[in-house]
Amino acid sequence: MGDLRGRLTVYFEDPFWVGVFECICDGKLSAAKVTFGAEPKDYEVHEFILKHYYDLRFSPAVAAAVKEAKKKPKRVQRDVKKQLQDTGVGTKSQQALKLQQEQNKQERKVKSREQKMAEAERMFELKQQKKIQKRKGH
């Protein structure tokens, strides 16, 4: 399978708290977005991950650069602090989520078009039956 990494970013997007799951596998990034509502506690996030991680719908994979480097402990602390202060989501994740949104939109369009066609066909058949009934004089 290769290299697999995951990251969860929780941030406030007015009026809800949102979590973005990022999964990097073999240099390809895919993301999933979850709306938590009220500010989630650490244990609530942990519980969500345990119960619902496999139910998430990840976006199609997008190419992403992955750095392989050992970091010193103080550097890791600084990076974590910086990430906690940073309120945005990585642009690659946003691209992946946008791609997923576009695919869902296309699927919805196709499905609604098929439903409209089926309904029009049904109405046409009803009109034809009514016309036949009137012709028979019943």
Helices and strands as residue ranges (DSSP letters): E 4-13, E 16-25, E 28-37, H 42-52, G 53-55, E 62-63, H 73-85, H 91-136
